[in-house]
């Protein structure tokens, strides 16, 4: 991996980690109201995938979508303001955590409906193909979404029409509180790709290099007009399904074991070993990300609430 992109991925992973930790802290302080779904521990997938995309490439996200949003170019202050329901947020405080979007960056939005973003990404890919654009669309979704009808319908249509879409399943082991092995009929979700005649690839979602290799191959295939790829990135969320989740379905030992596979720490070791950066330089990047997040929190906390007088704005289309 080239040094410049590796450093960018590392920066993005730290921005995502800092964002999620700050969101959790604000929730505990009752300053961020309502639950949020955090992706702490899963940062490598979004950061690596989106490092190969530009603003003309589309993504469709999930209810656990802060990482995708940030990796696709969102500003931390505007993103946190949206989570806090402030007027300065990306959607003027009306979308919140599960509906945040930024069309200027090709982010078609998070989605509170499990599997809801998969057909949206496929539709965006169809538009790209019809317009003969050399860009791709990416559908991020979790293991639970692979059991939804939208998953199968979208894969079938994308395969038949050879759409330039890459399906990225972030398999973190649980659909809310249900282990994958209790809800899914196959050992690997990527195995389901065979039913639609497309490649299915399983990768270590905590390994930046593994994710990068799989995604770049899928993107190349899509741009050649050969159709979609299903990538299953196996990972783990360090926190519960939501910020108030008591997590009775797993042990602390299991969580601690996965923390030893921290994607950020693993990538740090790789970069130092390959002499892309020194430990001191990486620590400086990490500190900058957390400092930026502190400033973003101040911005969000001091931003105004939406004006009730404008509650109907943007609800109806006006010709």
N, C-alpha and C positions, 0 to 999 in steps of 0.2 A: 504494500500500500504506500502511495506517495505521502511524503511527510506533511505537506500542507493540508491534505484532506484528513489525515489521521489526527492532526492537532484540532481541526474543526470538529471532528466527531467527538473527541475528548472534551472539548469545550461545551458542546451541546449536551452531552451526557451529564456533565456537572450542572449545567443550567436546569435540566429537567429534575435532577436530584434535589437541588436547592429549592426549586419551585414547589415540589411535592412536600418537602420537609416544612417549608414556610406555611403552606396551605394547611398542613396538619396542625401546626402550632396555633395558627389563627383560629382553627376550628375548636381546639381545646380551650382557647381563651374566649370562646363565644363571640368572636369578631367576624368569623366567616360562618354564616348561618346556613343550615341545611347540610346534608351529608355530601361528601365528594368521594370519588373512587380513584385511588392513587396507584401509580404504576412504579413505585419505588422498587428497584431491583430488576426492572425490565428495560432500563434505559438504552441498552445497546441496540435494540431492534429499531426503534423509531429513529434514533440518531444516525445509524448506519444506512438504513434504507433511504431516508430523506437526503442524505449527503450526495446521493446519486441522482437527485431530482432537481428541477428548477421550477420557477414560478408558473410555467406553462404546463407542467405535469400536475395531475390531480391526485388528491388523496381523499378518502372517506374514512372517518374515524369512528370511535366507539364511545360508550359511556366512560371508559377509562382512557380518555383521549388527550390529557394535558401534554403528554410527551410527544405525541404526533403533531400537535398544534405548534409546540415550541420548535421541534425539529424542522418543521416546514416554514419556519421564519417568523413566528409570532414574537412580538415584543413582550417581555415578562410583565411590564407594568400594566399594559392594556389587557393582557390575559388574566392577571390576578384581579383587576378591577371588574372584569366580566364575572368571574367566580363570585365576587362579593356583591354582585348586583348593582354596581355603580354605573352612572351615566357615561363615564369615560371608557367603559369596556368595549370590546370589539362589537358586541351586539347591543350596545347601549344598556347593558345590564339586564336584558330581557331573555337571553339565552341561557346564561349560567354555565356551570361546568359541563353538563351533558349536551349542550347545543351550541357550543362556541364554534365560530367559523371565521375565516378570513379569505374571501374570494380573490383578493389581490395576490395572495400567495398560492393559489390553487388548492386551498383547504376548503373542501365542500362541507365540512362541518362534522362535529361529533354527533352521536345519535343515541338517544335513550332507549330505542327499540333494539333488542338483541338481534343482530344480523341485519339491521335496517340499512346500514351503509353499504352492504355488499352489492345489491342491485344498483345503487346510485353510482358506485364506481364503475360498474359495467356499462351503465348508460352513458357516463362521461367518456368511457373508452369508445363506445359506438360513435359518439359525436366526433371524437378525434379521428376515427377512421373515415367517417363520411367527409370530413373536412380535409382529409389527407394531411393531417398534422403529424409530424414525427415526434410524438410525445406519448407518454404512458399514463395510465391511471392505476392507483394502488388502493386496494381495499384492505384495511386493517380490521381484524375481528378476533374474538376470543374462541376458546375451545367450545364453549357452550353454543356459540352461533353456528357451529358446523352441524348442529342437529336441527337447525331451523330450515324450513322450506326455501327461504330466500337464498340460502347458501347453494342448495342443489340446483335451483332454477337458474341462478346467475351463472354458475359454473357451466351448466349445459348450454345456455345461450352463448356465453363467451367462447366456448369451445367450438360450437357449430359455426359461429360467425368469425372465428379467429380474431377476437378483439384484443387490442393492446392493453390488457389489464393483468396485474399481478395480484394474486390473492395471498395475503400474508396473515397466517393464523398465529397469534401470540398465545401459545398453549401454556398457561401458568398453572395447570394442574387442577383447577377448580372452576365450576360454574356456580358462582355464589358460594355455596357450602358443599356442593356435591363433587366428589372426585371424578375425574374423567373416566376412570375405569368402570364406574358405576352407571355412567350415562351414555357411553359411546361404544359402538359395536366393534370397532377396529382398534388395533394396538396404536397405530399412528393415523392421525387425521389426514396426513398427506397421502395415505393409501387410497383414499376415496377419489383421488385424481384419476386413477386408472379407469374408473367407471365412466369418465368423460373423455378419455383418450388424450389426456394432457399430462405433462410431467408433474410428479409430486415429489418434493424434496424435504427431508427432515434435517434440521440443523440445530446446533447448540445456540439458543437465543441469547446466551450470555457471552458469546464469543464473537467479537466484532468482525474478525476475519472470516469466520464461517458464514455469518449473515451476509457479509459483503460479497463473497464469492457466489453464493446462491442467488442473491438479488441481481447482481450484474449480469449473470448468465440469463436470468429470466427476462431482464429488460432487453438484452440483445435479441433474444428470441422474439419478444413482442414487437420490437421495432422492425424486425425482418418480415413481419406479417405472418408469423407462425402461430400466433395465438397466446393464450394465457398459460401461467404456471401457478401451481399451488405450493407455497412455501410454508412449512410448519416449523416455527421457531420455539423450541421448548425452553421455558423460562420459569420464573416464580415470582409472585408478588410478596414482598416482605410484610406488608400490612394486610389487614382484613379486606373483605370485599368492599366495605365502606368504612368511613371514619369512626363509626360507633360499633363496629362488628366485634362481638366478644370472642369470636374464633374458636368455638368448642369443637370444631371438626378437624383440628390439627394440633400437633404438639409444638411446644416451644423448641424442642430439640430439632424437629424437622426444619423449622424456620431458621434456626441458628446454623444448621448444616448448609442450607442454601445461601446464607449470608457469606459463607466462606467462598462462594462462587461469584462474589460481587463482580459484575461486568466492568465497573470502573477500575477497580483494583487490578483486575486481570489485564486490562488494556494498558494501564500504567506500566506494569512489568514488561509487557511486550515493547512499548515505546522506548523505555530506558535500555532494554536489551539491544534493540535495533539502533540505538543511538539517535533516535529522532528527537529526543529531548532529555534533559536531566531531571532528576527527581525534584530539584528546586524549581525548575521552569514549570513543571506540571503542577506543583503546589501553588505557584503564582496564578496559573490559569484557574485552578479550583477556587482560590481565595477571591479572584475577580468575579467569578460567577456568583458566589455567595454575597459579595458586596453589592452586586447589581440587583440581586434578589431583595436585599434589605431596602434598597432605594425604591424598588418596585412596590414593596409592601407599604412604604410611607406614602407613595403616590396613591395607591388604592385606598388606603385608610382615610386619606384626606380628600378623596374625590367625592363629588356631590351625589346624592341619591337621585334617581330619575324623578322628573317633575310629573306629578299625577295629571297635570293639565294636558300632557302629551301622551296619555296612555293609549290612545287610539292611533297614534302615528305609526305608519308602516304596517298596519294590520290589513288595510285594503289597498288594492292597486288603483291609482288614479291616472286616467289617460291624459 
